[in-house]
């Protein structure tokens, strides 16, 4: 099977400036890979890359161009794992290969992957960093979500969480400092966060500082995010974190993400499925992995003001599996 590979860059405006501890953005920029076979059947995948690892549209495109000949010669998903490292370039191509196979066989991806039929799952809605008092209104506006994820930094995060709790008294809270806390700050804040109903702290400390968690039992479950890209990273989180956040941009696609989830479960970790900011096409493969997850954060399209045709359906805090017209 020979294929034709096309790359395209798409820009999606955000509904509001989205701020986290390491910066703010007004738009997201995705790289779309389309693979077309000899019969004109096409599969698509979209990736955004891992910005904190220096991935950009340019670096992902360069990686893909370096393996173009192998991809167009019909490389399999298994071969793709050898051709490219973890990251957005491999994610885009892996997604396109899954989508192409689904369209060629007229079979949904979950059947091809021997996965259960997917169902709607609860997804967190993410509230970006803002003045502490403004978290209340933002939480109130999205209180229909069972889970709310609060982005914070090291400047009075308790005030932000208290304000959000006033706005959404019944929502379950995940707090994500994006590595901005010290271990000492974590240990100081954790008891009060537990009292405020926070059930998960997502990567509160910097990658490389995890030895400071040795022997510590946090009253809120700890989730490793930036620490974990692939299976070999799980050892760094063992006995320190309770949950691992699998993002397909980080793992390098659904193929690798499924393997990472299996390995994490074998080691006793809970599973969170998250995303970089991005469109419905980028979220679609992760909705399949989300069937296995305790925590799901696939709200990227909700943060944008525009999206793909046949976009993912969201209803009262739940995200539905993709239609065949979108992906898979």
Secondary structure as the mmCIF struct_conf table of DSSP 4:
data_model
#
loop_
_struct_conf.conf_type_id
_struct_conf.id
_struct_conf.beg_label_comp_id
_struct_conf.beg_label_asym_id
_struct_conf.beg_label_seq_id
_struct_conf.end_label_comp_id
_struct_conf.end_label_asym_id
_struct_conf.end_label_seq_id
STRN STRN1 UNK A 4 UNK A 20
TURN_TY1_P TURN_TY1_P1 UNK A 21 UNK A 22
STRN STRN2 UNK A 23 UNK A 36
TURN_TY1_P TURN_TY1_P2 UNK A 38 UNK A 39
BEND BEND1 UNK A 40 UNK A 40
STRN STRN3 UNK A 42 UNK A 47
HELX_RH_3T_P HELX_RH_3T_P1 UNK A 51 UNK A 53
TURN_TY1_P TURN_TY1_P3 UNK A 54 UNK A 54
HELX_RH_AL_P HELX_RH_AL_P1 UNK A 57 UNK A 66
TURN_TY1_P TURN_TY1_P4 UNK A 67 UNK A 67
HELX_RH_AL_P HELX_RH_AL_P2 UNK A 68 UNK A 72
TURN_TY1_P TURN_TY1_P5 UNK A 73 UNK A 74
HELX_RH_AL_P HELX_RH_AL_P3 UNK A 77 UNK A 83
BEND BEND2 UNK A 84 UNK A 84
BEND BEND3 UNK A 86 UNK A 87
HELX_RH_AL_P HELX_RH_AL_P4 UNK A 88 UNK A 105
TURN_TY1_P TURN_TY1_P6 UNK A 106 UNK A 106
HELX_RH_AL_P HELX_RH_AL_P5 UNK A 109 UNK A 112
TURN_TY1_P TURN_TY1_P7 UNK A 113 UNK A 114
HELX_LH_PP_P HELX_LH_PP_P1 UNK A 116 UNK A 118
STRN STRN4 UNK A 121 UNK A 122
STRN STRN5 UNK A 125 UNK A 127
HELX_RH_3T_P HELX_RH_3T_P2 UNK A 132 UNK A 134
HELX_RH_AL_P HELX_RH_AL_P6 UNK A 135 UNK A 141
TURN_TY1_P TURN_TY1_P8 UNK A 142 UNK A 144
BEND BEND4 UNK A 145 UNK A 146
STRN STRN6 UNK A 147 UNK A 151
BEND BEND5 UNK A 154 UNK A 155
HELX_RH_AL_P HELX_RH_AL_P7 UNK A 157 UNK A 167
TURN_TY1_P TURN_TY1_P9 UNK A 169 UNK A 170
BEND BEND6 UNK A 171 UNK A 171
STRN STRN7 UNK A 172 UNK A 176
TURN_TY1_P TURN_TY1_P10 UNK A 178 UNK A 179
STRN STRN8 UNK A 181 UNK A 181
HELX_RH_AL_P HELX_RH_AL_P8 UNK A 183 UNK A 195
TURN_TY1_P TURN_TY1_P11 UNK A 196 UNK A 197
STRN STRN9 UNK A 198 UNK A 202
BEND BEND7 UNK A 203 UNK A 203
STRN STRN10 UNK A 205 UNK A 205
TURN_TY1_P TURN_TY1_P12 UNK A 207 UNK A 208
HELX_RH_3T_P HELX_RH_3T_P3 UNK A 210 UNK A 213
TURN_TY1_P TURN_TY1_P13 UNK A 214 UNK A 215
BEND BEND8 UNK A 219 UNK A 220
STRN STRN11 UNK A 221 UNK A 224
BEND BEND9 UNK A 225 UNK A 225
TURN_TY1_P TURN_TY1_P14 UNK A 226 UNK A 227
BEND BEND10 UNK A 229 UNK A 230
HELX_RH_3T_P HELX_RH_3T_P4 UNK A 231 UNK A 233
HELX_RH_AL_P HELX_RH_AL_P9 UNK A 234 UNK A 237
TURN_TY1_P TURN_TY1_P15 UNK A 238 UNK A 240
BEND BEND11 UNK A 242 UNK A 242
STRN STRN12 UNK A 243 UNK A 247
HELX_RH_AL_P HELX_RH_AL_P10 UNK A 248 UNK A 251
TURN_TY1_P TURN_TY1_P16 UNK A 252 UNK A 252
BEND BEND12 UNK A 253 UNK A 253
HELX_RH_AL_P HELX_RH_AL_P11 UNK A 254 UNK A 266
TURN_TY1_P TURN_TY1_P17 UNK A 267 UNK A 268
STRN STRN13 UNK A 270 UNK A 274
BEND BEND13 UNK A 277 UNK A 277
HELX_RH_AL_P HELX_RH_AL_P12 UNK A 280 UNK A 289
HELX_RH_3T_P HELX_RH_3T_P5 UNK A 290 UNK A 292
BEND BEND14 UNK A 294 UNK A 294
STRN STRN14 UNK A 295 UNK A 296
HELX_RH_3T_P HELX_RH_3T_P6 UNK A 300 UNK A 303
STRN STRN15 UNK A 304 UNK A 304
BEND BEND15 UNK A 305 UNK A 305
TURN_TY1_P TURN_TY1_P18 UNK A 309 UNK A 310
HELX_LH_PP_P HELX_LH_PP_P2 UNK A 311 UNK A 313
STRN STRN16 UNK A 314 UNK A 315
TURN_TY1_P TURN_TY1_P19 UNK A 316 UNK A 317
STRN STRN17 UNK A 318 UNK A 319
HELX_LH_PP_P HELX_LH_PP_P3 UNK A 320 UNK A 323
TURN_TY1_P TURN_TY1_P20 UNK A 324 UNK A 326
#
